[in-house]
């Protein structure tokens, strides 16, 4: 075609329409002949037993202001090919909160309550409205292989929430609480091992819990709840084989290893990777209260730390990072986002990784507060040179860097990777990777702007780094891939042009044929080396030719 015509009244944006024309065809055969045929466009589905199909139809919901489209959940009888609307306006982001059984039932989480639908009775019922406090179910867990509810022995449903664990009896129709969550237990969810299907009915069910101190536990259930494993390490994977659980975990102060838990609940380390740098590692947890909320930061010490010397420090920012305290890294310069904590600590730097807790309508200001407060505390507890502090962030962290350096002169140098610079421009742009506009990132994701631009213009403009760049006094190294459409690479070019216009000190690195992160190994190494050069030049007074030979400002 010579031209695409985009109409503002279209049910979906044309580029997404072209990309999503996938046809799902069901054919029912009878003695080898076609009995029924049905075609569905732009839907997802799951089988419910052998006779029914759950269809997730998003064709009615196209606001583009949500991370995942809302859907209508429809039931299709594969015998008759008839469809029936069961759940209207279901948040598809909650897909892991829709659990199927083998007996033509499914449960789902909507409007802060668990519901059950029985296909044969054609009835749906709320399971939890009697709980006055309501249900709140986490969308995040340390181990991503989790689900918040589970059918068990075809007579009971077990439900988890931040408040504890409940049992609903399918025969007596009664709900009772089995366990109440505490600060020590944290949040419970059901563990789905890597070789299990989400809706599989198991002889033994495993639960997991995680508390605020990153204490992770595994339990057997459900007639009795028996704790079988407890660790403060970072659990990467849990699998089940021959009635043994295998837990792959690691820690900042402990090498990666695999633990086997047998039928008698005995835990044995089966494989452990030796690593000599463990002895050189040291970290300190910093706690602050910001806007009435408890906020953590992790301070990593330089290898071979000498308390009689002072060291430069790099502050790495993104969102919450304290749960990554046990992230095991090899100190190398190949990171796709240009940063490796252990490499910098091995090179004589402190590294501070603060949690950023975003207040409504204040993404930039929240980042500033959550960064400066732990820095000031770190300066009091460790030998950090206050005149040799650098700042680095990538993606959303790049936006945070862009905002912070305009509001404080604390940093001697900064690095911004693939970050947003002009908030309004990016709000009204397409995210070509997902073929949808960026509205949802502001209203529902990290930025927490809580409303559309036209309902809150002043708040949006206050948070835009573009409108504050006159206050910049920190040298900034900007980088991005020239095919980055996650955060459009022209955001980085715009920042470079604004800095050039205002005669601010900085450089822009553009990597051809690379996207939001740098995947080509040689280019990733180049990026990492140049970032190291940048900090060494400004924080260690190291002579670096490609930085030293800058134009006269």
Helices and strands as residue ranges (DSSP letters): H 14-19, E 23-30, E 33-41, E 43-48, E 52-57, E 70-77, E 83-91, G 92-97, E 98-100, E 105-110, E 113-118, E 123-126, E 146-147, E 149-152, E 156-161, E 164-169, E 175-180, E 187-191, E 205-210, E 216-221, E 226-231, E 234-241, E 244-251, E 254-261, E 267-272, G 276-280, E 283-290, E 293-300, E 311-317, G 322-324, H 341-346, E 349-354, H 363-381, E 384-394, H 396-404, E 413-417, H 423-427, E 430-431, E 436-437, H 439-443, G 453-455, H 457-462, G 465-471, E 475-481, H 490-501, E 506-511, H 521-539, H 545-548
